[in-house]
Amino acid sequence: MRYKVGDKVRVRSDLNVNLDCSPTVVEEMLCKAGDIVTISAVNDNDYRIDGFRYYWTDEMFEGLVEGELTAEEAIKVLADMCARECKNCELGKLVKESRYSFCSAYRREHPDKVVEILKQWKKDHEKKEIEVELAYVVRVIEDLGYTKRCVYEGDVTEVKEEAMKRVLKEYCKEHEGKFFTVYEEICRVKE
């Protein structure tokens, strides 16, 4: 299967009931020809799309659609934009610079510019997948008797015992007190 859940794909504009694929194209599917749809389920040999009950196959799609907005997405993005103050809105700035008094008139006359603004706003506000990494860390701990506190932390690549000894020796060359090290394997969000 080429696509995964959440992918936006374009239905073939030449979709017809004679297309050689299984499951077959049925008459009710033709209304989606040329539309951008979202994959909602992936099965062994077919897909489901949001809001439509028929089964779809790879042959029925033209491919992934990057950076395009469905009508539903455009409406949602515009609603999100308009929920904020107009003075910080890119669309509002264009309206102020033009001869229009209201956003609605500008949107009607310049849909191409509005769509570009919506695409950029969506891109800027999309939640990015969080990337994590494993790391090996040695911490220098100061023993104050009644409490302990971390006074140094650094990533290491060498073997546990070697790393702990090296870091403690280097730290103690420059600092006086009662110190010890701990070694940890951690998982953290990549910066």
Steps between C-alpha positions, in 0.01 A plus 500: 500500500642840401313723743447519874219632718490879485660528154335744263464360151334613180241272346571441131327762289432232236342260751241283325313175554712326234823543699667160542538460876359301789286604677340662198393859451127550549289784363469669843879546517520712183393816685843494671698509171773765528427567870755505779405242762649377827579133559312390814581127505750267334410135450696217334389589145301821523438832673212691653477877467346753738127538460453241227396138540657327197832317476782662301822364347837646397386508137217740586735774622740731315731522799581693815404864510760713676407842631143494368197576713166331477199730522435374853859575604487848348185578698657370823827691447310820421291453814816449706658811349189710560482390863806717560540875483476649152799727556733197506332322208681483164166515321400803708823673402426450131147633546634814670749556216227465238183693417279251681322570826435141602677165474198341334521734199874443468456121523237507225722704262838337577442131582843400367681730745273391785571133433875566505465679835293211637759245385780694663304546824423127513864412435617742772252364755510126430608285786829344411582145596713496811842347439679332787847363551677274746800647679748394763553763767734536795394733778727637772317514832613713792441336837418775750421254778137597551426519128649423163494708185605454140781742415594371154346289225654391173446252218758224474590237243749284684434193718310570823787463751750691286255784442413532870866507606606747230219747568551487878876554471457793260236664721699455823810666344311830499264462801534413866244302693352155532389373159396177331371409154197316370460353155164490327354395170230752415251561224449867416335720243742594221580867480 
